[in-house]
Amino acid sequence: MIMNHQNQNTSTASTPLVFAAFVGLDWGDEKHALSLGAAGSTTIERTFLEQTPEALADWANALRTRFPNGKIAVCLEQARGALLSALLQYEHLVPYPVNPRSLARFREALYPSRSKNDPVDADLLLELIVKHRDRLRPWRPDTVQTRQLALANEQRRHFIDHRTALTNQLTAHLKAIFPQALELVGEDLASPMATDLLKKWSTLQALQKVKPTMLRKFYYGHNSRSEQLLTQRLQLIKTAVALTQDPALLALHSLAIQTLVAQLQALRPFLDQYDEQIAQLFATHPDAAIFDSLPGAGAVLAPRLLAALGTDRDRFESAVAISCYSGIAPVTEQSGKTQHWVHLRWSCPKFVRQSWHEFANSSRKFSPWAAACYEHLRRKMDHHESVRKLAYKWQRIIWRMWQDRQPYDEARYLRSLQQRGLEIYAPLTAQTGE
C-alpha cells in the first residue's frame, strides 16, 4: 500500500504536507513515462504523456479533477529544468527533483542485473517519493527576479565560453598563415580593433599593401594612440615575412578567419545586452548591497554569488551546507579501517562552484586578510587547493552576512581575526588605520 508519510523535509514547520497521490515522471525526448500511485492504494497506474504543453496541461488538470482536495507529489530528475518550470503553474503539483546520479545509484542498488525486465525509471522515481521522501526536498522556486538573475548569469557564461572557443580557433588559424596578427591587435582577439582589422586584412600580404597613413587612421579610430606602440606595429608590418605563400593555405585559412571574425562581431552586442540585463536585475535586487560589498566581486561575480545563494534563508542551514552544495567542501572516502582519500566533489552545480572559486581568487587582490590567508596556504599546497580553502572561509563569512542581511565590513573582520590571536593577520590590522 502507498502510505502518506509525513516528514520535516516536505512541510513547513507547522503543517506537514499530506498528498493525495504520488507520481514518478521520467522525461523522454518525444514522450514522458508516468507512474502514479494514489495514497492508500497498492495499484500503480502507468501511462505516457506527449511532450507538448497542451498534453501537460490536460494531464495536470485531469489530476486536479480526480484529486480535488489534495496535492500531488511529482518526483523527477532535477536536470529537467524546463519541466520543473512548467510544473510551477499548477499549484496542486509539488515537484521533488532528484539528482540523476542518485537515481542511477538507486536503480543499480535495487536491480544490479540491468535486465530489460527491470522496472522503468518512472517506477523507481515513484518508489523514491513514496518510500524515501524523508531524504528528498520539495522544490521551492526563488523569486522571479532571482531566477532571472541566475539564468542570465548562466547564459552569459555560456556565451563567454563560446567566445573563448571562437578566439582559440581564430588563434590557430592565424598561427597557420598570419602569426604577426597576434602582435598587431593585442591580446584580446574578440576586441573591436582585432575583429575589424582581421575583417579588412586577414593575411599579412593584404595588410602590407595598405599605406601607413591608412593604418594610422585605423589605429587612431580604435583609440590606439601611443606613438611608440604605433611605430612598432607599423615597422612590424613593413618588415614582416609571410609564413607561407601557398595559395591553398592562404585562401582557406583566410576564409576561416573571416568566418570566425563574423561570429565574434555578431556575438558582441548580445553579450553587452546580457551585461545590461544582469546589472539592472542586480541593482534593483533587495540583497544587492550584501554582495556588492564583497571585495573583488565586482559587476560580474557579485550577481553570480547572489544567485547562487538566492533569497530563501532556510535553503542553507549553515555555511557547511553551502560548501557541500557548491562543491567547495571536498569528499572523503574510506576503504576498510585505514585507507582513505580526499577528492573534489564531482556531483555539484559546476557553475556555482566556479563562481565561488573565481571570487576567492579575485578577493585576494582586494582584501588584505584574503591575500595573507592565500599566501599562508600556498606554503603548504598548490594554487587551486589554496583558492578552494579560501573560498571555504569566505562562505562562512558570507553565510553570516546573508542570514543577517548585513554588508561586508573588512575592518570589522580584521579586528575579529586579531582578537582570535591569529599571527598571520596581526600586522594587517594596523594597515586599516583604526
VEXLOPA-46094 format. One line per field, with one value per residue (C-alpha): residue in one letter; x, y, z. Coordinates in nm, 2 decimals, padded with zeros to 4 digits. Layout:
BEGIN
r = (A  ...)
u = (X  ...)
v = (Y  ...)
w = (Z  ...)
***
This chain:
BEGIN
r = (M  I  M  N  H  Q  N  Q  N  T  S  T  A  S  T  P  L  V  F  A  A  F  V  G  L  D  W  G  D  E  K  H  A  L  S  L  G  A  A  G  S  T  T  I  E  R  T  F  L  E  Q  T  P  E  A  L  A  D  W  A  N  A  L  R  T  R  F  P  N  G  K  I  A  V  C  L  E  Q  A  R  G  A  L  L  S  A  L  L  Q  Y  E  H  L  V  P  Y  P  V  N  P  R  S  L  A  R  F  R  E  A  L  Y  P  S  R  S  K  N  D  P  V  D  A  D  L  L  L  E  L  I  V  K  H  R  D  R  L  R  P  W  R  P  D  T  V  Q  T  R  Q  L  A  L  A  N  E  Q  R  R  H  F  I  D  H  R  T  A  L  T  N  Q  L  T  A  H  L  K  A  I  F  P  Q  A  L  E  L  V  G  E  D  L  A  S  P  M  A  T  D  L  L  K  K  W  S  T  L  Q  A  L  Q  K  V  K  P  T  M  L  R  K  F  Y  Y  G  H  N  S  R  S  E  Q  L  L  T  Q  R  L  Q  L  I  K  T  A  V  A  L  T  Q  D  P  A  L  L  A  L  H  S  L  A  I  Q  T  L  V  A  Q  L  Q  A  L  R  P  F  L  D  Q  Y  D  E  Q  I  A  Q  L  F  A  T  H  P  D  A  A  I  F  D  S  L  P  G  A  G  A  V  L  A  P  R  L  L  A  A  L  G  T  D  R  D  R  F  E  S  A  V  A  I  S  C  Y  S  G  I  A  P  V  T  E  Q  S  G  K  T  Q  H  W  V  H  L  R  W  S  C  P  K  F  V  R  Q  S  W  H  E  F  A  N  S  S  R  K  F  S  P  W  A  A  A  C  Y  E  H  L  R  R  K  M  D  H  H  E  S  V  R  K  L  A  Y  K  W  Q  R  I  I  W  R  M  W  Q  D  R  Q  P  Y  D  E  A  R  Y  L  R  S  L  Q  Q  R  G  L  E  I  Y  A  P  L  T  A  Q  T  G  E)
u = (00.00  00.12  00.15  00.13  00.44  00.49  00.83  01.01  01.16  00.82  00.65  00.65  00.75  00.38  00.19  00.33  00.23  -00.03  -00.05  -00.35  -00.12  00.24  00.39  00.72  00.78  01.06  01.15  01.17  01.27  00.93  00.71  00.73  00.67  00.44  00.38  00.11  00.00  -00.29  -00.24  -00.38  -00.37  -00.14  -00.21  00.05  -00.10  00.14  00.09  00.28  00.25  00.33  00.59  00.37  00.24  -00.11  -00.07  00.10  -00.19  -00.46  -00.28  -00.24  -00.60  -00.72  -00.53  -00.69  -01.03  -00.95  -00.79  -00.97  -00.89  -00.52  -00.18  00.02  00.39  00.58  00.93  01.15  01.52  01.64  01.83  01.50  01.48  01.22  00.98  01.03  00.94  00.64  00.50  00.53  00.20  00.00  -00.04  -00.17  00.16  00.46  00.78  01.06  01.37  01.62  01.98  02.03  02.33  02.12  01.85  02.12  02.27  01.92  01.85  02.18  02.14  01.80  01.84  02.21  02.13  02.02  01.78  01.52  01.26  01.37  01.13  01.14  01.27  00.92  00.86  01.18  01.10  00.76  00.93  01.17  00.90  00.68  00.94  01.22  01.05  01.23  01.55  01.41  01.32  01.03  01.14  01.06  01.13  01.30  01.16  01.12  01.39  01.64  01.56  01.60  01.94  02.06  01.95  02.11  02.44  02.44  02.35  02.61  02.88  02.78  02.83  03.15  03.28  03.16  03.35  03.66  03.63  03.60  03.91  04.10  04.01  04.10  04.44  04.51  04.42  04.63  04.93  04.89  04.93  04.94  05.11  05.22  04.85  04.87  05.12  04.93  04.59  04.68  04.59  04.21  04.11  03.75  03.80  03.65  04.00  04.11  03.80  03.79  04.15  04.11  03.79  03.97  04.30  04.30  04.65  04.99  05.01  04.68  04.79  05.13  04.96  04.79  04.95  05.10  04.86  04.56  04.69  04.75  04.39  04.27  04.45  04.35  03.99  04.02  04.18  04.52  04.72  05.05  05.31  05.57  05.33  05.21  05.56  05.64  05.34  05.40  05.76  05.65  05.40  05.67  05.95  05.74  05.80  05.50  05.49  05.36  05.29  05.08  04.76  04.57  04.66  04.61  04.26  04.12  04.27  04.17  03.81  03.81  03.95  03.67  03.41  03.53  03.56  03.20  03.08  03.27  03.13  02.78  02.82  02.95  02.62  02.43  02.69  02.65  02.28  02.34  02.56  02.30  02.02  02.23  02.33  01.97  01.84  02.12  02.09  01.72  01.75  01.68  02.01  02.23  02.40  02.52  02.70  02.81  03.01  03.24  03.60  03.68  03.33  03.26  02.99  03.03  03.08  02.85  02.54  02.66  02.71  02.37  02.20  02.40  02.25  01.91  01.67  01.53  01.72  01.60  01.76  02.11  02.10  02.47  02.78  02.88  02.56  02.67  03.01  02.87  02.61  02.86  03.14  03.38  03.38  03.58  03.46  03.65  03.62  03.74  03.81  03.85  03.98  04.28  04.28  04.10  04.14  04.01  03.89  03.69  03.32  03.21  02.83  02.76  02.65  02.97  02.89  02.82  03.15  03.33  03.17  03.30  03.64  03.67  03.55  03.80  04.08  03.98  03.93  04.30  04.38  04.14  04.13  04.44  04.33  04.24  04.58  04.76  04.55  04.62  05.00  04.99  04.81  05.04  05.33  05.16  04.96  04.91  04.72  04.38  04.36  04.46  04.19  03.94  04.02  04.00  03.66  03.55  03.65  03.46  03.15  03.14  03.16  02.90  02.65  02.65  02.62  02.34  02.15  02.18  02.13  02.44  02.71  03.07  03.30  03.67  03.79  03.55  03.66  04.02  03.96  03.79  04.10  04.32  04.11  04.14  04.52  04.60  04.95  04.94  04.68  04.82  05.02  04.72  04.50  04.74  04.71  04.34  04.42  04.19)
v = (00.00  00.35  00.53  00.90  00.95  01.29  01.44  01.77  01.80  01.80  02.06  02.39  02.39  02.36  02.19  01.87  01.81  01.53  01.40  01.25  01.08  01.03  01.04  00.93  01.13  01.01  01.26  01.15  01.33  01.26  01.15  01.12  00.80  00.83  00.60  00.71  00.58  00.71  00.73  00.42  00.22  -00.07  -00.01  00.16  00.33  00.36  00.58  00.81  01.18  01.35  01.62  01.92  02.20  02.10  01.74  01.85  02.09  01.83  01.58  01.83  01.94  01.58  01.52  01.83  01.70  01.35  01.46  01.79  01.80  01.72  01.79  01.55  01.49  01.46  01.31  01.38  01.43  01.78  01.82  01.87  02.25  02.32  02.06  02.19  02.54  02.41  02.24  02.57  02.70  02.41  02.48  02.13  01.97  01.96  01.88  01.68  01.70  01.41  01.42  01.20  01.02  00.94  00.78  00.58  00.45  00.37  00.17  -00.01  -00.09  -00.25  -00.40  -00.47  -00.71  -00.43  -00.66  -00.54  -00.67  -00.43  -00.15  00.16  00.48  00.62  00.33  00.40  00.77  00.67  00.44  00.71  00.96  00.71  00.53  00.78  01.12  01.20  01.22  01.45  01.82  01.97  02.23  02.58  02.83  03.15  03.49  03.58  03.84  03.60  03.33  03.57  03.68  03.32  03.23  03.54  03.47  03.11  03.21  03.49  03.25  03.00  03.26  03.38  03.03  03.02  03.34  03.18  02.88  03.11  03.31  02.98  02.87  03.21  03.19  02.85  02.98  03.30  03.09  02.89  03.19  03.52  03.49  03.85  03.95  03.83  04.12  04.37  04.36  04.30  04.01  04.03  03.88  03.94  04.32  04.56  04.65  04.29  04.18  04.50  04.46  04.09  04.15  04.40  04.23  03.86  03.79  03.96  04.00  04.20  04.42  04.50  04.66  04.92  05.27  05.37  05.67  05.44  05.21  05.51  05.62  05.27  05.25  05.61  05.51  05.24  05.47  05.32  05.64  05.55  05.67  05.42  05.13  05.26  05.29  04.94  04.80  04.98  04.87  04.51  04.53  04.67  04.42  04.10  03.79  03.58  03.24  03.09  03.18  02.87  02.99  02.69  02.76  03.14  03.11  02.85  02.99  03.34  03.22  03.06  03.38  03.58  03.33  03.34  03.72  03.75  03.53  03.73  04.05  03.92  03.79  04.12  04.32  04.04  04.00  04.37  04.31  04.04  04.27  04.54  04.29  04.15  04.50  04.61  04.29  04.31  04.68  04.65  04.33  04.35  04.17  04.36  04.56  04.25  04.10  04.44  04.50  04.19  04.29  04.17  04.06  04.34  04.36  04.00  03.79  03.97  03.89  03.53  03.49  03.64  03.40  03.10  03.17  03.30  03.47  03.17  03.19  02.84  02.69  02.66  02.58  02.65  02.76  02.39  02.33  02.59  02.44  02.09  02.21  02.42  02.16  02.37  02.11  01.81  01.45  01.20  00.83  00.54  00.18  -00.05  00.08  00.27  00.37  00.70  00.96  01.31  01.43  01.71  01.69  01.59  01.59  01.96  02.26  02.33  02.70  02.76  02.60  02.80  03.13  03.07  02.97  03.28  03.51  03.37  03.41  03.77  03.86  03.82  04.12  04.35  04.21  04.21  03.92  03.71  03.78  03.68  03.37  03.26  03.32  03.12  02.83  02.84  02.74  02.40  02.33  02.42  02.72  02.56  02.40  02.72  02.91  02.64  02.67  03.05  03.01  02.79  03.06  03.32  03.10  03.11  03.49  03.54  03.29  03.50  03.82  03.67  03.55  03.88  04.09  04.29  04.41  04.31  04.52  04.45  04.65  04.47  04.13  04.21  04.31  03.98  03.80  04.00  03.92  03.55  03.58  03.47  03.58  03.59  03.86  04.07  04.32  04.37  04.54  04.83  04.90  04.98  05.30  05.21)
w = (00.00  -00.08  00.25  00.31  00.53  00.69  00.74  00.81  00.46  00.29  00.51  00.67  01.04  01.15  00.86  00.71  00.36  00.30  -00.05  -00.23  -00.49  -00.59  -00.94  -01.09  -01.41  -01.64  -01.91  -02.27  -02.59  -02.75  -02.46  -02.08  -01.88  -01.58  -01.29  -01.05  -00.71  -00.52  -00.14  00.03  -00.29  -00.40  -00.77  -00.99  -01.30  -01.59  -01.89  -02.13  -02.18  -02.51  -02.49  -02.56  -02.34  -02.42  -02.31  -01.99  -01.92  -01.99  -01.76  -01.48  -01.50  -01.50  -01.18  -01.02  -01.11  -00.99  -00.66  -00.58  -00.21  -00.21  -00.35  -00.57  -00.52  -00.85  -00.85  -01.15  -01.23  -01.13  -01.46  -01.63  -01.56  -01.83  -01.70  -01.34  -01.46  -01.65  -01.34  -01.15  -01.28  -01.13  -00.76  -00.68  -00.81  -00.57  -00.76  -00.59  -00.80  -00.77  -00.87  -01.18  -01.02  -00.71  -00.94  -01.12  -00.80  -00.66  -00.98  -00.96  -00.59  -00.63  -00.98  -01.05  -01.33  -01.56  -01.72  -01.97  -01.72  -01.45  -01.36  -01.57  -01.42  -01.37  -01.13  -00.95  -00.91  -00.77  -00.52  -00.42  -00.34  -00.16  00.05  00.08  00.09  00.42  00.21  -00.06  -00.05  -00.24  -00.50  -00.38  -00.66  -00.57  -00.66  -01.03  -01.01  -00.85  -01.11  -01.39  -01.25  -01.21  -01.57  -01.71  -01.53  -01.66  -02.02  -02.02  -01.91  -02.18  -02.45  -02.29  -02.31  -02.68  -02.74  -02.59  -02.82  -03.12  -03.02  -02.97  -03.32  -03.46  -03.29  -03.45  -03.80  -03.75  -03.64  -03.96  -04.21  -04.02  -03.67  -03.68  -03.63  -03.27  -03.20  -03.42  -03.24  -02.88  -02.65  -02.69  -03.03  -02.96  -02.93  -03.19  -03.30  -03.35  -03.54  -03.75  -03.86  -03.94  -04.13  -04.36  -04.38  -04.30  -04.44  -04.40  -04.78  -04.78  -04.48  -04.63  -04.93  -04.71  -04.68  -04.34  -04.33  -04.36  -04.09  -03.86  -03.92  -03.84  -03.51  -03.41  -03.49  -03.23  -02.96  -03.00  -03.00  -02.83  -03.08  -02.96  -02.99  -03.33  -03.46  -03.35  -03.52  -03.85  -03.85  -03.79  -04.08  -04.31  -04.23  -04.15  -04.36  -04.46  -04.30  -04.63  -04.99  -05.06  -05.22  -05.10  -04.74  -04.77  -04.93  -04.69  -04.36  -04.47  -04.52  -04.18  -04.02  -04.18  -04.06  -03.70  -03.70  -03.83  -03.54  -03.28  -03.41  -03.41  -03.05  -02.91  -02.89  -02.73  -02.46  -02.40  -02.36  -02.11  -01.91  -01.91  -01.81  -01.52  -01.40  -01.39  -01.22  -00.96  -00.89  -00.80  -00.60  -00.23  -00.14  -00.38  -00.11  00.07  -00.23  -00.38  -00.06  -00.12  -00.21  -00.56  -00.65  -00.89  -01.16  -01.27  -00.96  -00.71  -00.92  -00.95  -00.58  -00.51  -00.75  -00.60  -00.25  -00.36  -00.12  00.08  00.41  00.51  00.20  00.36  00.73  00.77  00.59  00.56  00.37  00.11  00.09  00.02  -00.23  -00.42  -00.43  -00.23  00.05  -00.06  -00.03  00.20  00.11  00.31  00.23  00.53  00.86  00.75  00.38  00.30  00.04  -00.03  -00.37  -00.53  -00.50  -00.86  -00.82  -00.78  -00.99  -01.17  -01.25  -00.88  -00.78  -01.05  -00.92  -00.56  -00.69  -00.91  -00.63  -00.38  -00.63  -00.71  -00.34  -00.25  -00.48  -00.29  00.07  00.29  00.51  00.20  00.05  00.37  00.40  00.05  00.09  00.41  00.24  -00.06  00.15  00.21  -00.11  -00.47  -00.61  -00.67  -00.33  -00.17  -00.35  -00.26  00.11  00.09  -00.08  00.21  00.46  00.25  00.26  00.64  00.63  00.35  00.50  00.82  00.62  00.42  00.72  00.90  00.58  00.66  00.41  00.45  00.67  00.61  00.92  01.15  01.02  01.06  01.42  01.48  01.34  01.57  01.87  01.80  01.81  01.46  01.40  01.02  01.03  01.32  01.10  00.87  01.14  01.17  00.79  00.83  01.03  01.31)
***
